[in-house]
């Protein structure tokens, strides 16, 4: 997985590198190395991110709730 695709997947999932590091319970510095291409994205992680990104692309958030406000 290229660094560009890695970052694109994170955008589709709406995760920051910090979110991914938290989900994986790993060092943020490793995620940053994946993000910049200084480390290769492991095949298993790439497949998982691709699956999540594809699901988010296929099922975007509903627009029905935009600008929804709480009634107090």
Residue pairs with C-beta under 8 A, 6 or more apart in sequence:
1 9
1 41
1 46
1 49
1 50
2 37
3 34
3 35
3 36
3 37
6 34
6 35
6 41
6 46
6 49
7 35
8 53
9 49
9 50
9 52
9 53
10 16
10 17
10 20
10 35
10 49
12 52
12 53
12 56
12 57
13 49
13 52
13 53
13 56
14 56
15 23
17 28
17 31
17 32
17 35
18 28
18 31
20 31
21 27
21 28
21 30
21 31
24 31
24 45
30 39
33 39
34 40
34 41
34 45
41 49
